[in-house]
Amino acid sequence: QVQLVESGGGLVQPGGSLRLSCAASGSIFRINAMGWYRQAPGKQRELVAGITSGGSTNYADSVKGRFTISRDNAKNTVYLQMNSLKPEDTAVYYCNAGVLTTTPIRALELWGQGTLVTVSS
């Protein structure tokens, strides 16, 4: 079974930092694009940051200059470094990845279980 497991959420004061991690496990042949989304209470899920297999990145305007997405292909892991956090960053953060599995060969879009980030004093 192929899955994404997230870690690193929690409570942080405004201006603080957190680092999220998301590791893919299972019968994986290749991971294509990976990304982080978030969903705040009463709002739709939105893209926070994405990264291609080659390392190209894109960010939501609201997080540019504060968040950095990176990946370690050897570990099948994607990270989100979040600095200068604001109360409006409070949300459940979800990892997303396009995965090509081995036996059987399938192309899957996977989601993590979500990790809560709360920015509050």
C-alpha positions in Angstrom: 0.0 0.0 0.0 1.4 3.4 -1.0 0.7 6.2 1.4 1.8 9.7 2.5 2.5 10.3 6.1 2.9 13.9 7.4 4.5 15.3 10.5 5.5 18.6 12.1 2.4 20.5 12.8 1.6 22.1 16.1 1.0 25.4 17.9 3.4 28.3 17.3 3.3 32.0 18.1 3.0 34.6 15.4 6.4 35.2 13.9 7.5 31.7 14.7 8.6 28.9 12.4 7.5 25.3 11.7 8.8 22.6 9.4 6.4 20.1 7.9 7.5 16.8 6.5 5.7 14.3 4.3 7.1 10.9 3.5 5.8 8.5 0.8 6.1 4.8 1.4 5.2 1.6 -0.4 5.8 0.2 -3.8 6.9 3.4 -5.5 8.6 3.6 -8.9 8.6 7.3 -9.3 7.1 10.4 -7.6 6.3 13.3 -9.9 5.0 16.6 -8.6 4.5 17.1 -4.9 2.8 19.8 -3.0 1.3 21.2 0.1 -2.3 22.4 0.4 -4.1 23.9 3.3 -7.7 24.2 4.5 -8.8 26.7 7.1 -12.1 26.4 8.9 -15.0 27.4 6.6 -12.7 27.8 3.6 -11.9 25.8 0.6 -8.6 23.8 0.3 -5.9 25.9 -1.4 -2.5 25.3 -2.9 0.3 26.6 -0.7 3.4 25.4 -2.6 4.3 22.9 -5.3 7.6 21.3 -6.5 8.2 19.2 -9.6 10.5 16.2 -9.8 13.1 18.5 -11.2 12.9 20.9 -8.4 10.9 23.8 -9.9 8.7 25.5 -7.4 5.6 27.6 -7.2 4.0 29.4 -4.3 0.7 31.0 -3.3 1.1 34.8 -3.2 0.2 34.8 0.5 3.2 32.7 1.4 5.9 33.9 -1.0 9.1 34.9 0.8 8.0 33.2 4.0 7.5 29.5 3.1 10.0 27.2 1.3 9.2 23.9 -0.3 11.9 21.3 -0.9 12.2 17.6 -1.5 14.6 14.7 -1.0 14.0 12.3 -3.8 16.2 9.6 -2.2 13.9 9.6 0.8 10.6 10.2 -1.1 10.0 13.1 1.2 8.8 16.7 0.7 9.2 19.5 3.2 7.6 22.8 3.9 9.6 25.3 5.9 7.3 28.0 7.3 8.8 31.2 8.7 7.2 34.4 9.9 4.0 32.6 10.6 0.8 34.6 10.8 -2.5 33.8 12.5 -4.1 33.6 9.0 -1.7 30.6 8.3 -3.8 28.6 10.7 -5.2 25.6 8.9 -4.9 21.8 8.3 -2.0 21.3 5.9 -2.2 18.4 3.5 0.6 16.8 1.4 -0.2 15.8 -2.2 1.9 13.7 -4.6 1.6 12.2 -8.1 3.0 8.6 -7.7 3.8 5.9 -10.2 3.7 2.6 -8.4 5.5 -0.7 -9.3 3.6 -4.0 -9.2 0.9 -3.4 -10.3 1.9 -0.4 -12.4 -0.5 2.5 -11.6 -0.5 6.3 -11.6 -2.0 7.6 -8.4 -2.7 10.9 -6.8 -2.2 10.6 -3.1 -3.1 12.8 -0.1 -1.7 12.8 3.4 -3.9 12.6 6.4 -3.4 16.3 7.3 -1.6 18.0 10.0 -2.9 21.0 12.0 -0.9 24.2 12.2 -2.2 26.8 14.7 -0.6 30.2 14.9 -1.7 32.0 18.0 -0.3 33.9 20.9 
